């Protein structure tokens, strides 16, 4: 406690390190916040809240309040130490003004102020300031309220005292600039998801999210408090709540090894997939990295050692005539890994893969010790895990045989590609794309309407296998799934890799486009195919290769003179408002497309396949924990949460009426 008090007294302008200026932020905002659409808009909140979370990780902040205001602004307030307000020796102005107006200026660059800090881009609140039409900063410190306001990043007046207070902390309010962002409307679900995640990752902190914008239907405001006393223990239960647990225990550790704080929570379930969610300094490392490598290595080593030394389990493995591999120990595993690193090195496609080599050994040591202790103290649970592992190994071997059988048949039939595939003539993957098309009828139209040089067509008959509900080897026995895998060039069981690791080095197409009917069945097939890729070929999504085509819902015509394709209900209504008196106007004809097969090849090309005019939705994984929850809930056996999700997220209840 004395150390904290000393640090608090020493946290002043001298701790604020200046790296560079703010000049380019407004000119090139995407360089600093990722993009200028909805994602970038919400990043403004994340950057502001990160400062409060840094204070919490340093031990000075317990409460954070985020308010979505009626006027479109956002307020973030914490009870941390408050941004220093004394004069910065180098710049001769208040440290608050330096933090708010100079890019890469802040306490997190001074190791004496923060050991670790969150935020992927690290651009700080000055970037938020630059991209806001107006911003107001208030600091509660030394019994006074210090304030400064800004327009587009420029101070309107020097920092001044505007009152007295017994509070401490910082309050930031900003109005996002509508001339920069494509939207300035914040979505509750996106903000709430990140705040929930932060509360789980920082046990004990209380985050209150309030939406002061009245609900259009009820007129009510809403508020939710995110607080996790047990941190990752609660997080792993939340992620796994739609699955059946193998046993109810959470295997948990919180320690520090080689100067790296490590926290891990693990549960086992009766499903067949592996679900590991890893974080570094509160950043979701969706591509994994050295901390994940260390975790997997420890899990395999400890469980294999336990199985070898347990006579009954060893006898079961020998009787089954199997050799257990690393991936078998991870079937039905859900884990959350959270580590803190002073100077993280990120790499990978999305810059969310940890590269610090020293972390792997630290995590492996910590997890190895904790898991060994747990297995020794819980023999009943250890036996259940090992029995699950034996079943996984048996299924993996069966999957390999099924895969090899399919491959042998394709070779004997004179080629490695499915007969239904209408391939493109271009052989350069970066210029090629494949459409996974629902049904033979639509497939026929797509084949006729396509650009044969760059576009391939794979018709899919009936429903795709729901991979969420079957064992691994059953997936490779399904013709529809194998047709997709073989067509796109994904390989499994490549030498030196896990049998379950999808290798996409020889991917035959840059874009894999799901093209289904614009109805409920089509949406279901979309979800089934996305689940297949998410569970079995996640790299296809992570590296930006998976898309969903958007066929029009309507073709609207006015007096046979003007016609437009309408992709949404809003577009159809806009057409009616523009050309008619209303829905019953006899001069307006509306054709509802219930299926792709209702369009001739020229229409399908014009509306859905032509790169110049089509609308593609790229499938991304912004938050792996949320994605895992949605897929397990939508495709699993638990009916009630699936019904609630559909009711809350369905846009039009009568879409097929």
N, C-alpha and C positions, 0 to 999 in steps of 0.2 A: 504493500500500500504506500509505503514511504517512497519507493522508487517511482510509482505512478505520479505522486504529488510533485516529486522533483522534476520529472519529465514535463508535467503540465506547466510548471513555472518557467521551464526553459524553452517551451514551444513558442517562438516569437518570429519576427521578420527574418532573423539571421538563418532560420531553418528553411526559408523559401528559396529554392534554387531556380534560376532563370535559364532556360535552354534556348528558346527561340521566340519569335514574335507571332502575331495573330493574322498577318496580312492576307494569307491565301484562303482562309477558311470559307469566307462568303463566296469567293470565286470558284472554289473547287470543294464544295461541302462533302461530296461522296468520298473523297480521299480521307476524310477525317471521321466520318460516322457510318461509312459503308454504302449508303444510298440516300436518296431524298424522298423515298416513298414512305409507306407506313412503317417499315422496319427502322429507317433512319429517324423518323419522328419519335418512335418509342425509345430509341437509343438516347435521346435527350434526357428522358427520365432516368434511365439506367446510369448515365454518366453522373447525374446529380446525386442520386441515391448512393452510388459507389463511394462518394466522399464520406457519407454518414456511416456506411459499412466499414470503411477503413478506420474510422474512429472507434467503432464497436470492436473490430479485431484488435485494436491497440488497447482496448479495455476502458475506454472513456465514454462510450455511448450505449444507452440501453433502449431508447425509444426513437423510432423514426415515423413521421406522419406524412403521408402523401395525399394531397387533395386535388381532384380533378374539378376545377372551378367552372361555373356556368359561362363565364366569358371566354372560355377556351384556354385559359392559362392553367399552369400546374404549380402547386406549392409543395415544397419539400422542407420539412423542419426536423431537426434532431436535437438531442440534449448532450452533444459532445462538448469539446473544449471551446468551440467557436473559432472561426478563422482569425489568425492574428491581425491586429489592426495598427500595430506600431509601424514606424517608418522603416522601409526597406533601405538598407545602407547603400546599395549599389544604384537603385533607381530613384531614391529620394522621394518616394510616395508611399502611401499606406500599403502594407502587405495585402490587405483585402483587395485593393485595386489591382495589384500585381497578379494575384490569383485569378481575378475575374477578367483581366484584359490581356494577359500574356499567355500564349499557348505553351504547354509543357512547363508551367510554373506551379509549384505546389510542394507541400511537405513530403509527399511520397518519394520525391527524388533525393531527399535527405534521410539517410539510413538511421539517423538518431531520432527522427520523428515517427517513422513507420517502418517496422521490420518487413512487412509485406503489405501489398495493396492490391485491390481488385481492379477489374476493368481491363478489357482486351486491348482497346486502342490507346488508353491512357492519355487521351487528349484533354481530359479535365473539364471543369465547369466553364472555363473560358470559351470553349467551343460552343457550349450551349448558349452562352451569352451572345456570341457572334451571330448565331443563327436564330436569334429571337428579336422581334421588333422592339420589345421592351423587357427589361429584367430588373428586379428589385432584390438587393441583398441586404439582409439584416443579421447582425452578429450580437448575441447576448453574452457579454463578457465584462468582468470587473464591475458588475452592478449597473452597467450602462447598455443602451441600445444604440449600436453603430449602424449607419445606413448609407448605401450608395445606390443610385439607379443608373441605368444604361439604355441606350438605343442602338440596336445593331452592333453591340459590343463596345460602344464609346460612352465613357462616363458623362453624365449630365451635370455632376458637381462633385467636389472632393468628398471623401468620407466624412460624415458628420455625426454627432451625437443627437438623437431625436427623442431620448427619454431615459428613464431608469427602469430596472427590472431585477427580480431576484432569480430569473432563469439564467441558464447558460446554454450555448449551442448556436446553431446557424439556421436561418430561414431563407430559402431561395424561392422566388416566384418568377416564372418566365412565360412569355407569350410567343409560341413558335411563329416564325415568319412564313406567311402564306405565299410569298413571292418565291420562296425557295422550295418548300415542301409541296408535293402533289396533293397531300391531305394534311389538315391540321386537327383532325378529330381523333382523340385518343379512344382506344377500345379497352373496356374494363377487363375482358378476359386476358388480353395480352399483358397488361400491367399486373393483374392479380397473379398470373402464372409466375412471373419473375419474382414478385414479392414473396410468394409462397416458397419458392425455391431458396431465396436468400434467407428466409426465416429458418428453414430446415438446415441450411449449411452453416448457420451461425446461432447455435443453441442459446436460448435465453433472450435474444433480442426480440423486441415487440414492434412489429411493423403494422401500422394502421393505415388502411387504404379507404378513402372516402370519395364518393362520387356525388358532387353537388348538382349535377345536371339531372333534372327530373326525368324519370322514365316516361317515354312518350305515351305508354298505355296506362300506367298506374299513377303517374305524377309524383312518385316517391323517389327519394334519394336512397343511396345504399352505402353500406360500410361493412368492411370485413377486417378482422384483426388476425394477423399471422404471427403465431408464437409457438415455438417448438422447444419445450423444456428438455427433451431428450434428443434433439438434433437429428442426426442421421438414422437413429433407431426408428424415429417416427417417419422419416423420409422413405426408408426402404419398405415400411409397412404400407405407406400411402401408394407407392409405385406398384406394389404387389397385391393391392387389395381386391383385384378382380380375378385372382388366381386361387387355386386350392393349395394350401401350404402342406409341405411334406411333414413338417412339425412346426410348432408355433414359435419356437425360439428365434431370436435374432442373434446371430454371431457378431459380436461388436468389439472394436478396439479403438482406443484413443491414446496415442503416445507420441513421442518424438524420438526419431532416430537420425543420427548424423546431422543434427540441426534442422531436420525437416519435420514439422508437425504433421501427423498422419491420423486420419479418422476413417474407419471402414465399418460398414454394416452389411451383413449378408443374410439372405434367407433362401431356402430351397422350396420349390413348388413342384407340382406333379406334371407341369407342362414340359415341352421339349426344346424350348429355345433358351439362349443365354442372354441375359439382360444386365449389362454392366453400364453404369452411369458414372463418369469420372469428372472431377472438377479440380482445377488448380486456381487458388486465390479467388474462388467463387465463379470462375469461368467454366462453362460446360465444354470440356474437351471432347467434342463429338468424334474426333478422329483418334482418340486415345493418346498413346505416347509411352514414355518410359515408366510412368507410374502404373499404367495398365500392364505393361510387360512384367514388372516386378510382382504385381498381384497374381497374375496368371501362373508365373513360375512357382511362387510360394504355394499356391493352391494345389497345383499338380504334384509338387514334390512331397508335401505333407500328407495329402490323401493317399498317394501311391505308397508311401512309406507305411502308413497306417494299415492299408489293405494287405501289404506284403507281410506285416508282422502279426496280423490277426489270423489265426489258424482257420477259423470257420469261413471267413471271407476269401482267404487265399484258396481254400478248397473249392469254393463256388466258382471262382474265376477259372481254375484249372478244369473243372467239370464242364464249364461252358465253352472251353477251347477257344478262348479269346485273348487278345492282347490289348490291355487298356491303354488308351492314348490320352493326351492332355485335354482334348476337347470333350472327352466323355465325362470328365470331372465337372464340367461347366454346364451340362444340360440341366435345365430346370433351376438354374442359379439366377438370383437377382441380387445385385450388389450396388452399393453407392460408395465411391472412393472420393475422399476430399483431402487434398494436401495443400500446404502453404509453402511457397518457394519465394525467397527474397528477390531473385532475378531470374524469372522464368524465360526460357527460350522457346518460342512457338514456331512451328513449321507446318507443312502440309497444305492441302488445297485451300482450306478455309482459315489457315493460321490458327487452328485450334488443336494442334497435336504437340504435346510436350516433348522437347528434345533434350532436356537436362539429363546427362548420362548418370550423374551421381544419385538421382532419385530412385532408379530401378533397384539398386542394392538396399537402400533404406526401406523402401516399401516391402521388398521381399523378406527382409529380416523381421520387420514388425508383424506382417501378416503370418509368416511362418511360426513365430513364437506364439501368437495369440490363437491360431487355429490348432496347433499341436496341443496347447493347454485345453482348449474346448473339447477336442475329440477324446482326450484322456478322461476328462471329467463328465462327459456325456456319452457313454457307450451305446445307449439305445438310439440316440440321434445319429451317431457315427455309423451305426449299422444301416440305418435307413438311407443315408447318403451313399454308402458303398453299394447297396443293392440297386439304387437308382443308377449308379455309375455302370454297373454290370449290364443293366438293361440298355443303357445308352450305347455301350460298346457293341452289344449284340446288334442293335439297330443300325449302327454305323457300318458294320461289316455287311449287313444285308443291303444297305443303301449302296455301298460300293459295288456289290455284285449286281444289283439292279441297274446301276449306271453302266457298268461294263457290258452287261447284256444288251442294253439299248445301243451302246456304241458298236458292239460286234454286229448287230443286226443292220445298222446303218452302213457299216463298211461292206457287209455282204450284199446289200442292195445297191451298191455302186456309188455311194456318196455319203458325206457326213451331215447333209442338211435335209430337213423335213421336206417331203414331196409337196406339201401345201404352200411352202414358201415361194412367193414370186419375188425373186431377188432383183436387185438393181445391177446395171452393167458396170457402174463405177466401182472400183475395188479399193479406193482410198477411204478408210473409215471416217476421217474427219469431214468428208463431204457427203456422207451417206446417212440416211435415216430409215427406220423401219416402223411401220404402223401395225400395232396389234389390234386387229379389227374384230368386232363382235359379229359372228355369224357369216355364213357363206354368201348370202345375198349382198350384204354390205361389202364383203370382201371382193365380190365380183365387180361392183361399181368402183371400188377403190383401185382395183387392178387396171380398169379401163381408163380411169380419170387421172392417174398418177403421172409423175415425171419418171419414166422408166430408167433414166440414167442415174438418178440419185435416191429414188424412193422404192423401198421394198415393202411388200404386203404379206402379213401372216394372218390368215383368217383363223378365228378361234371358235370352235363349236361348243355351244352350251356354257355351263358355268365352270369356271376354273376351280381346281381343288382348293379348299380352305386349309391352307397349310398350318393355321393356328391350332387346328384340332387333331392333327395326325402326327405319328412318329416320323422321324427323319426319312427312313427308307421308303415309306409310303409315297413321299413326294416324288421320288425318282421312278416310281412305278406308274405315275400318272402321265399319260401321253401328252396332254395339253401343256403340262409344265415342262416336260422334256423338249417339246417342240420349241418353246420359248427359249430355253437354255441353249439348245443346239443352234438355233437360228442366230442369236445375238453373239455367240462365240465365247460365252462364259465357261470356265473350266473349274472343276472341283478335284481335290485329291492330287493337285500338282506336287511333284516331288519336293520334299522339304517344307511343305505347308500342311496345315491341318486339313483333314478330309472335308471339314465344314467351311473352310475358308474359300470364298469365291474369288477366283483369279480373273481379273478383267483386262489383263495385258493384251489379249488378242480380241478385244471387243470389236465387232464388225461394223458398228454404227455409232456415230456421235450422238444421235438423238434416237431414243426409244420412245415412241409415242403411242399411248393407249387411246384408242378411238372407239367409243361405244355410243349407244343410243342416249339421247338426252332425257332419260326417264329413270324410274326407280331401279329397274333391273340393270340398266347401264351403269348407274352409280354403284350398285352392288358389285358388278364385275370390276369396275375401276378399283374399288377397295380391295377385292380379292387379289388383283394383280399387284397393287401397291404393297399389300401384306407379303406377297411372295418375294418381292424385291427387298423390302425392309428386313425381313427375317433371314433370307438366304443370300441376297446379293446387295448388301447395304452400300458397297462402294459405288455401285451404279448411281445411286441417289446422291451420295456424298460428293461425287465428282461431277454432278450436274448433267447426267445423261437421260434422266427419266422425265417425261412430259405427259400431259393429258390434253388431248385435242378438245376444242370447244365447238361442236356443231350448233347451228342456229336452232332456236326453239320455234321460230315463226318465219313465214314469208308474208309480209303485208303489202297489199296493192291498193292503189287509189285510182278508180275509173280506168283500170288497165293502162294507165299512163305512167304512173310512178310506182316502183316496187323497191322494197328494202328487206334485207334479212335482219331479223331481230334476235339477238343472242340472250337477251334478258327480258323479263316482264316489264321493266322500266322502259326499255327501248321500244317495246310494242306500244306502251301507253303514250310515249312521246310521239310516235307516228300517228296515233289516233287523235292526240291533241292538235297536231300540226295540220292534218288533212280532213278531219271529220268532226262531227258534233258529239261523238261518243261511240261507245262500243256497238250500238245498234245502227250506225250509219250504213245505209245500203250501198254507198259508193266505195266502201272499204271492204276488201276481202282479206281475211286472215287464214292462212294455211298453217296448221300446227304439225310440225314434223315429230312424229312419235318414234321414228327409227331412221337410221342412216340409209336403209334400203329404199326409203320413200324418195330419196334424191337420185336423180340420174347422175352419171359420171361427171358431166360438166358442172352440175351444181355442187357436188361433193368436193370437186377440185376448187371451185371458186370460193366456197364458204369455209372449208375445213382443212384443205391440204396445201393450198397455194401459199408458199412462204411469204409472198408479198401482201396477202390479205388476211391470212388465218390468225386465230388467237390461240396461242399455246399457253398452258399453265405449267410452269416448272415445279416438279415435286422436290421439296427441300426438307431437311431435318434441322429446324432451328433449335429445338429443344428435345433431346433424345428421350428424357423422362416422360414428357407430355406425349410424344409420338408412341412410345411403348405402351403407355396407359390407354391411349385411344385405340390402338390396334388390338390389344388384348381384350378390351371391353367390347369393341364392335364385332370382333370375330370369335370371341370366346363363348362360353356357355351361360354366362350370367345375363339374363334377359332384362331385368328391371333397369339397371343403369344404361343399357343400350337403348331402351325405349325412351328414357328421360333425355338422353343425348340427342336422339333424333327429333324429339319434340322441341327441344331448345334450339336446335340448329337447322331445322327444315325451313327452307325459304318459302316454298309454296306447298301447302298441304294437298292441293287438288291438281298437281302437275300432270297427272295422267287421266284426269276426268274427261 
